[in-house]
Amino acid sequence: MFINLLETIDLPKKNRTELSNSGTELRLVVMEPDLAAATHHDIDGAMDAFWKALTSIEETHLSENYVSLRADITDRISAVKKLWPSLT
């Protein structure tokens, strides 16, 4: 998962903390085996928090590969937010 990959990068403490906190919540949502049970999670809030943490990381802290991967992940977050209501 992209969160695990980002955790291996040396990031400023603020970015690392925000990423860790938002990543933990997002993991809880996406790892829930029963989508019906996952409705108690705030999927929009979890994805928004992760998106904010992700986009707050300055490009200078990321290699070129991570910059393009980050763009792909932000697109996927948007797509999941649109699809989520139809999955629950």
HUFENGI-V547626 format. One record per residue. N is the residue number from 1. PSI is psi in radians with two decimals (* if undefined). Layout:
# HUFENGI-V547626
n->(N;N)
psi->(PSI;PSI)
This chain:
# HUFENGI-V547626
n->(1;2;3;4;5;6;7;8;9;10;11;12;13;14;15;16;17;18;19;20;21;22;23;24;25;26;27;28;29;30;31;32;33;34;35;36;37;38;39;40;41;42;43;44;45;46;47;48;49;50;51;52;53;54;55;56;57;58;59;60;61;62;63;64;65;66;67;68;69;70;71;72;73;74;75;76;77;78;79;80;81;82;83;84;85;86;87;88)
psi->(2.60;-0.59;-0.81;-0.70;-0.79;-0.52;-0.24;-0.16;2.50;1.79;2.76;2.62;-0.75;-0.82;-0.76;-0.74;-0.83;-0.73;-0.76;-0.82;-0.83;-0.61;-0.67;-0.81;-0.73;-0.67;-0.72;-0.70;-0.89;-0.34;-0.08;2.09;-0.38;1.91;-0.60;-0.66;-0.41;-0.17;-0.30;-0.24;2.59;1.52;-0.72;-0.78;-0.74;-0.78;-0.66;-0.78;-0.74;-0.73;-0.77;-0.74;-0.71;-0.81;-0.24;-0.23;2.09;2.51;-0.45;-0.32;-0.07;2.52;2.89;-0.70;-0.69;-0.58;-0.81;-0.63;-0.68;-0.72;-0.72;-0.74;-0.73;-0.61;-0.69;-0.66;-0.77;-0.76;-0.74;-0.71;-0.64;-0.63;-0.43;-0.80;-0.55;-0.22;-0.32;*)
